[in-house]
Amino acid sequence: MGLTMIGLKPVIEVAIDGKPVSSVFYNLLVSATITDVFGNPEADSFEARFDDEGNRIEEPRIGAVVSVRMGYADLQLYKSGTFIVDKPPQIEGGDGGEFLTVTARGADMRADLKEPLSEHFDDPTVDKVFGELAKRHGLGLEISPSLKSLPLGDGKYLLRNGQSVHDFCTRIGDRIGAVYTYKDNKMLLVARGTGSVSGSALPAIRKHKSECSNWTFTPDPRPQYGKVGTRWFDRKKGLYVPETAETGLEGPEWRLRHPYASKDEAERAAKSEGERLSSETAVGSVTFDGDPEAAAGADLILSGFRASMSKTWLANEVRHEFAETYLSTVDFKVKKGGGT
């Protein structure tokens, strides 16, 4: 970060099924786009467009594993992900030439991870439940330290009712103020407000207006709520007990629909929803010289723009585009604490 990218040669390295591609791949490559989406691994993608005159590019097989690294010549290259070719390439042609476009998606969501299943966990904690699921499916696992020992359900019993692994884990994340995702054959549970399981943020993306070639920004006002209400079932008393969390705003109460199994779980869910509701939102994007360290989930710290835009936002989606130049575009929606 902080290096002047002018004059540096962009580099992208690709391997398919573990084998580096040939020079023909790079010679015919017209453009490549890598998309990284926070909290939605199946939306991550890699797209490569080739000059197809002469049909010299071999079409990859469905299911081929594509690994991508990117950066600049003579500097460190960064792994941008592993993707799966999920459909045949697009073939097009006309007065502008002939082209072949190959698309690969993130997160090889295997059949066993999509299968609905009902089961229960005794004495459930985050690390115990996620550890059991990861071991069962042969996956790696990383959990933010602040989340590992949290009890789930009522602390004695947790039900999984006809849910896939992804749906079940996503719901747990929503209830404890975390984001669940799945990348590179690994389950990740990240505390909301951080971009890494270590609990520390990913490298912040700091951009002044003078560094950006394009930007858009539209504030997205929404109804304000003064508090969040939920409830939990007290087994000893045999009744539902209400819980609330303040948002710091003025307005009516926003109620969570589903009851919770314990007081702690209800309090965490109400607090997490309150933080979400009190976050400033917008629809915005900035484009700048390619930054291979820019990742979805990182802080986007903007300065030099209008005051309403010059704040710290959550990078919701990052696109790295290689063509004649290398550009990065960050889409953002939610303001984070702090500012510039």
C-alpha positions as CSV (number, residue, x, y, z in Angstrom):
1,M,0.0,0.0,0.0
2,G,1.2,3.5,-0.6
3,L,3.3,2.7,-3.7
4,T,2.7,4.6,-6.8
5,M,1.4,2.2,-9.3
6,I,2.2,4.3,-12.4
7,G,4.9,2.7,-14.4
8,L,4.5,-0.8,-12.8
9,K,3.5,-3.7,-15.0
10,P,0.3,-5.5,-13.9
11,V,0.7,-9.3,-13.6
12,I,-1.8,-12.1,-13.3
13,E,-0.9,-15.7,-12.9
14,V,-3.4,-18.5,-13.5
15,A,-3.3,-22.3,-12.9
16,I,-5.9,-24.8,-14.0
17,D,-6.2,-28.0,-12.0
18,G,-2.8,-27.2,-10.4
19,K,-0.9,-26.7,-13.7
20,P,0.2,-23.2,-14.8
21,V,-1.4,-22.1,-18.1
22,S,0.8,-21.8,-21.2
23,S,2.0,-18.6,-22.8
24,V,-0.9,-18.8,-25.3
25,F,-3.3,-18.1,-22.5
26,Y,-1.6,-14.8,-21.7
27,N,-0.9,-13.8,-25.4
28,L,-4.6,-14.1,-26.3
29,L,-6.1,-12.8,-23.0
30,V,-8.1,-9.6,-23.7
31,S,-9.3,-9.0,-20.1
32,A,-9.7,-10.7,-16.8
33,T,-12.0,-9.8,-13.9
34,I,-11.9,-11.1,-10.4
35,T,-14.9,-10.4,-8.1
36,D,-14.8,-10.8,-4.4
37,V,-18.1,-10.5,-2.4
38,F,-18.1,-10.2,1.4
39,G,-20.1,-13.0,3.1
40,N,-21.3,-14.6,-0.1
41,P,-18.7,-17.1,-1.4
42,E,-20.9,-18.4,-4.2
43,A,-20.9,-14.9,-5.7
44,D,-17.1,-14.7,-6.0
45,S,-16.1,-15.2,-9.6
46,F,-13.3,-15.1,-12.2
47,E,-13.9,-14.2,-15.8
48,A,-11.4,-14.3,-18.6
49,R,-12.1,-13.1,-22.2
50,F,-9.8,-14.2,-25.0
51,D,-9.2,-13.3,-28.7
52,D,-10.7,-16.4,-30.3
53,E,-9.6,-15.9,-33.8
54,G,-8.1,-19.3,-34.9
55,N,-9.7,-21.1,-31.9
56,R,-6.4,-21.6,-30.2
57,I,-7.7,-21.5,-26.6
58,E,-8.6,-24.9,-25.2
59,E,-12.0,-24.9,-23.5
60,P,-11.6,-25.9,-19.9
61,R,-13.7,-28.8,-18.6
62,I,-16.7,-28.3,-16.3
63,G,-15.4,-28.6,-12.8
64,A,-11.9,-27.5,-13.5
65,V,-10.2,-25.7,-10.6
66,V,-8.8,-22.3,-11.4
67,S,-6.3,-20.6,-9.1
68,V,-5.5,-17.0,-9.6
69,R,-2.7,-14.7,-8.3
70,M,-2.3,-11.0,-9.1
71,G,-0.2,-8.0,-8.5
72,Y,2.7,-6.2,-10.2
73,A,5.9,-7.3,-11.8
74,D,8.9,-7.3,-9.3
75,L,6.5,-7.0,-6.4
76,Q,4.6,-9.6,-4.3
77,L,1.7,-11.4,-6.0
78,Y,-1.4,-12.0,-3.9
79,K,-3.7,-15.0,-4.2
80,S,-7.1,-13.8,-5.2
81,G,-8.9,-17.1,-4.8
82,T,-9.8,-20.6,-6.1
83,F,-12.6,-20.9,-8.5
84,I,-14.6,-23.7,-10.2
85,V,-15.6,-23.7,-13.9
86,D,-19.3,-24.2,-13.7
87,K,-20.5,-23.8,-17.3
88,P,-19.3,-23.9,-20.9
89,P,-17.6,-20.8,-22.2
90,Q,-19.4,-18.1,-24.1
91,I,-18.5,-17.9,-27.8
92,E,-19.2,-14.6,-29.7
93,G,-18.1,-12.9,-32.9
94,G,-18.8,-10.2,-35.3
95,D,-17.3,-7.1,-36.9
96,G,-15.3,-6.5,-33.7
97,G,-13.7,-9.9,-33.8
98,E,-14.1,-13.3,-32.2
99,F,-14.0,-13.9,-28.5
100,L,-14.2,-16.7,-26.0
101,T,-15.2,-16.0,-22.4
102,V,-14.5,-18.4,-19.6
103,T,-16.3,-18.0,-16.2
104,A,-15.5,-19.7,-12.9
105,R,-17.4,-19.4,-9.6
106,G,-16.1,-19.3,-6.1
107,A,-16.8,-21.9,-3.4
108,D,-17.2,-25.3,-4.7
109,M,-20.4,-25.9,-2.8
110,R,-20.4,-29.7,-2.8
111,A,-23.5,-31.8,-2.7
112,D,-23.0,-32.8,0.9
113,L,-22.9,-29.1,2.0
114,K,-26.2,-28.4,0.2
115,E,-28.1,-31.4,1.6
116,P,-30.8,-30.5,4.1
117,L,-30.4,-32.4,7.4
118,S,-32.1,-32.4,10.8
119,E,-30.0,-33.1,13.9
120,H,-29.2,-31.7,17.4
121,F,-26.2,-30.7,19.4
122,D,-25.8,-31.1,23.1
123,D,-24.0,-28.5,25.2
124,P,-23.4,-26.5,22.0
125,T,-20.8,-23.8,21.7
126,V,-19.6,-22.1,18.5
127,D,-16.3,-24.0,18.3
128,K,-17.9,-27.3,19.2
129,V,-20.7,-27.1,16.6
130,F,-18.6,-25.7,13.8
131,G,-15.7,-28.1,14.7
132,E,-18.0,-31.1,14.4
133,L,-19.4,-29.9,11.0
134,A,-15.9,-29.2,9.6
135,K,-14.5,-32.5,10.7
136,R,-17.5,-34.4,9.3
137,H,-17.2,-32.8,5.9
138,G,-13.4,-32.7,5.7
139,L,-13.1,-28.9,5.8
140,G,-10.7,-26.5,7.3
141,L,-12.1,-24.1,9.9
142,E,-11.2,-20.7,11.2
143,I,-13.3,-18.8,13.9
144,S,-12.7,-15.4,15.4
145,P,-11.4,-15.9,18.9
146,S,-14.1,-13.8,20.4
147,L,-16.8,-16.2,19.1
148,K,-15.4,-19.6,19.9
149,S,-16.7,-20.1,23.4
150,L,-20.1,-18.5,22.9
151,P,-23.0,-20.9,23.9
152,L,-25.6,-21.6,21.2
153,G,-29.3,-22.3,21.7
154,D,-30.1,-22.4,25.3
155,G,-26.6,-23.6,26.1
156,K,-27.8,-27.2,26.5
157,Y,-29.4,-28.0,23.2
158,L,-29.3,-26.7,19.6
159,L,-31.6,-28.0,16.9
160,R,-30.8,-28.0,13.2
161,N,-34.1,-28.5,11.4
162,G,-34.0,-29.4,7.7
163,Q,-31.1,-27.0,6.9
164,S,-28.0,-27.3,4.7
165,V,-24.7,-26.7,6.3
166,H,-24.5,-23.2,4.7
167,D,-28.0,-22.2,5.8
168,F,-27.5,-23.5,9.3
169,C,-24.1,-21.8,9.8
170,T,-25.4,-18.5,8.2
171,R,-28.3,-18.5,10.6
172,I,-26.0,-19.1,13.6
173,G,-23.8,-16.2,12.4
174,D,-26.8,-13.9,12.2
175,R,-27.8,-14.7,15.7
176,I,-24.4,-14.0,17.3
177,G,-23.3,-11.0,15.3
178,A,-21.0,-12.8,12.9
179,V,-20.7,-13.5,9.2
180,Y,-20.3,-17.0,7.9
181,T,-18.6,-17.8,4.6
182,Y,-16.9,-20.6,2.8
183,K,-13.7,-20.2,0.7
184,D,-11.0,-22.5,-0.5
185,N,-12.4,-25.6,1.2
186,K,-12.5,-23.8,4.5
187,M,-15.4,-22.7,6.8
188,L,-14.9,-19.1,8.1
189,L,-16.9,-17.5,10.9
190,V,-15.9,-13.8,11.3
191,A,-17.0,-11.4,14.0
192,R,-19.0,-8.7,12.3
193,G,-17.0,-5.5,12.2
194,T,-13.8,-7.2,11.4
195,G,-12.6,-8.6,8.1
196,S,-10.5,-11.5,9.4
197,V,-10.9,-14.4,11.8
198,S,-7.9,-13.1,13.8
199,G,-10.2,-10.3,15.1
200,S,-8.1,-7.6,13.4
201,A,-9.2,-5.9,10.3
202,L,-8.0,-6.7,6.8
203,P,-5.6,-4.1,5.5
204,A,-7.7,-0.9,5.1
205,I,-8.3,0.5,1.7
206,R,-7.4,4.2,2.0
207,K,-8.3,6.4,-0.9
208,H,-8.3,10.2,-1.4
209,K,-10.4,11.6,-4.2
210,S,-7.2,12.5,-6.2
211,E,-6.4,8.7,-6.4
212,C,-9.8,7.8,-7.9
213,S,-10.6,7.8,-11.6
214,N,-14.4,7.3,-11.1
215,W,-16.8,7.3,-8.2
216,T,-20.6,7.3,-7.5
217,F,-22.4,7.9,-4.2
218,T,-26.1,8.0,-3.3
219,P,-27.2,8.2,0.4
220,D,-29.8,5.6,1.2
221,P,-32.0,6.9,3.9
222,R,-34.2,4.3,5.6
223,P,-36.7,4.3,8.5
224,Q,-35.1,4.8,11.9
225,Y,-35.8,2.6,14.9
226,G,-35.1,3.5,18.5
227,K,-34.8,0.0,19.8
228,V,-34.9,-3.7,18.8
229,G,-37.2,-6.1,20.5
230,T,-37.0,-9.9,20.7
231,R,-38.0,-12.6,23.1
232,W,-36.7,-15.9,24.5
233,F,-38.3,-18.9,26.1
234,D,-37.7,-19.4,29.8
235,R,-38.1,-23.2,30.3
236,K,-38.3,-22.9,34.1
237,K,-41.2,-20.4,34.0
238,G,-42.8,-21.8,30.8
239,L,-43.2,-18.4,29.2
240,Y,-41.6,-16.0,26.7
241,V,-39.5,-13.2,28.2
242,P,-39.0,-9.9,26.2
243,E,-35.5,-8.4,25.6
244,T,-34.7,-5.0,24.0
245,A,-31.6,-3.2,22.7
246,E,-31.2,0.5,22.1
247,T,-30.0,1.6,18.7
248,G,-29.1,5.2,19.7
249,L,-31.6,6.6,17.3
250,E,-35.1,7.9,17.7
251,G,-38.1,6.0,16.4
252,P,-40.4,3.0,17.0
253,E,-39.4,-0.5,18.0
254,W,-38.2,-3.0,15.4
255,R,-39.1,-6.5,16.4
256,L,-37.3,-9.7,15.5
257,R,-39.8,-12.4,14.4
258,H,-38.3,-15.6,15.8
259,P,-37.9,-16.3,19.5
260,Y,-34.6,-17.4,21.0
261,A,-33.7,-20.3,23.2
262,S,-31.8,-18.3,25.9
263,K,-31.5,-14.8,27.4
264,D,-27.9,-14.5,26.2
265,E,-28.8,-15.5,22.7
266,A,-31.7,-13.0,22.6
267,E,-29.5,-10.2,23.9
268,R,-26.8,-10.9,21.3
269,A,-29.3,-11.0,18.5
270,A,-31.0,-7.8,19.5
271,K,-27.6,-6.0,19.9
272,S,-26.4,-7.2,16.5
273,E,-29.6,-6.1,14.8
274,G,-29.5,-2.8,16.6
275,E,-26.0,-2.2,15.3
276,R,-27.1,-3.0,11.8
277,L,-30.1,-0.7,11.9
278,S,-28.1,2.2,13.3
279,S,-25.5,1.9,10.5
280,E,-25.5,4.6,7.9
281,T,-26.2,3.2,4.5
282,A,-25.5,4.3,0.9
283,V,-25.0,3.0,-2.6
284,G,-21.5,3.9,-3.7
285,S,-18.4,2.8,-5.6
286,V,-14.9,4.1,-6.2
287,T,-12.4,3.0,-8.9
288,F,-8.6,3.5,-8.7
289,D,-5.3,2.0,-9.9
290,G,-5.2,-1.7,-9.2
291,D,-4.6,-2.6,-5.5
292,P,-4.1,-6.4,-5.2
293,E,-4.5,-6.2,-1.4
294,A,-8.0,-4.7,-1.7
295,A,-10.4,-7.3,-0.4
296,A,-14.1,-7.5,0.4
297,G,-14.8,-7.1,4.1
298,A,-12.0,-4.5,4.6
299,D,-12.5,-0.9,5.8
300,L,-12.8,1.5,2.9
301,I,-11.5,4.9,4.2
302,L,-12.4,7.8,1.9
303,S,-11.2,11.3,2.1
304,G,-11.3,14.5,-0.1
305,F,-14.9,13.9,-1.2
306,R,-18.0,15.6,0.0
307,A,-18.4,15.2,3.8
308,S,-21.2,12.7,3.4
309,M,-18.9,10.4,1.4
310,S,-15.6,11.0,3.2
311,K,-16.1,8.4,5.9
312,T,-15.2,4.8,6.7
313,W,-17.3,2.2,4.9
314,L,-17.4,-1.6,4.6
315,A,-16.1,-2.8,1.3
316,N,-19.0,-5.0,0.2
317,E,-17.6,-6.0,-3.2
318,V,-14.2,-5.6,-4.8
319,R,-13.6,-6.1,-8.5
320,H,-10.1,-6.4,-10.0
321,E,-10.1,-5.8,-13.8
322,F,-7.1,-6.5,-15.9
323,A,-7.1,-5.3,-19.5
324,E,-4.8,-2.7,-21.0
325,T,-4.6,-1.4,-17.5
326,Y,-5.3,-2.8,-14.0
327,L,-8.1,-1.2,-12.1
328,S,-9.8,-2.0,-8.8
329,T,-13.4,-1.0,-8.0
330,V,-14.9,-1.2,-4.5
331,D,-18.7,-1.1,-4.0
332,F,-19.8,-0.1,-0.5
333,K,-23.2,0.2,1.3
334,V,-22.7,0.3,5.1
335,K,-20.8,3.0,7.1
336,K,-18.5,1.7,9.8
337,G,-17.5,3.4,13.0
338,G,-15.0,6.2,12.8
339,G,-14.3,8.4,9.8
340,T,-11.6,10.6,8.2
